[in-house]
Amino acid sequence: MSIRKIKKSWWIDFQFNGIRYRKRSPANSREGAKNYESLLRQKLAKGQNLENREDKGDMTFEKFSKEWFEVYVKNNNKYS
């Protein structure tokens, strides 16, 4: 267990089953970081996923390239 303040935010840093987890605490206090770490450890012990993003493991290259073109290319490149 390691709780530290980096700049103006409190961070937690711990290992669970050989995997390192480093997250910023949503509560900006030492006690809030301790509570957040215990919450994350409970979720891991129950087998829940800590990441909030959806799994895109079944995405093919064709789907990825179409999504990339629509989201990135059209918005960030000049028409010329």
N, C-alpha and C positions, 0 to 999 in steps of 0.2 A: 504494500500500500504506500503510495506516495501522493501527497497532496501538496501542490506548490502554487505560488502566485507568480505568473509570468506577465509582466507589464501590469495591466489592470484587471486581469481575469484569473480566476482560480481554475487549475487543471488537475485532473486525476490521471494517474499512471499506474496500472497494475497488470498482472498476468493471471490468466485463467486457462488451465489445461495447455500450457505452453504457448499461448497466444497473447501478445501484448495488446493492451487496450489503452489508448491515450485519448481522452475526451475533455472538452471544456465544459465546466459546470454551468448549468443554466442559472443557478443562484450564485450571485457574486459575493460569497462569504465562505469562510473556512468550514463552518458547520454545514452549510448548504452543499459544499463539495463532498463532505463525508457522507451525507445522506444520499447524494446522487451516486456515489460509488457503491454504497450498499444496495441501492435499487438496481444498478447494473449487474452486480454480482448475483442478486436474486433472479433476475431475468435469465442470466446465463445458466444458472443452476437448474432452472425450469426448462431450458432448451429453447428459449425464445431468441429471435434474431434481434440484434441491437441496431442494425441499419434500417433506416426508414425508407430507403429507396426500393423500388420494385426490382425483382430479379429478371434480367433480360437474357437469360441463358439460352432460350430457344430462338433467339433472333438470328436470322440468316443474313448473309452479306447483302443480299438483294434488299431486304427490309431495312437494314442499317443504312445502306447507301441512299435509299430514297428518303429516309428520315433525316439523315445528315444534310442532304441537298436542300430539303424544304426548310429545315430549322437553321442551318448555319450558312450555307452558300448564298441563298437568296437574300439573306439579311446582311451579310458582311462583305460581299463582293460588288464591285461596280458593274453596271450593265454593259459597259463597253467591253 
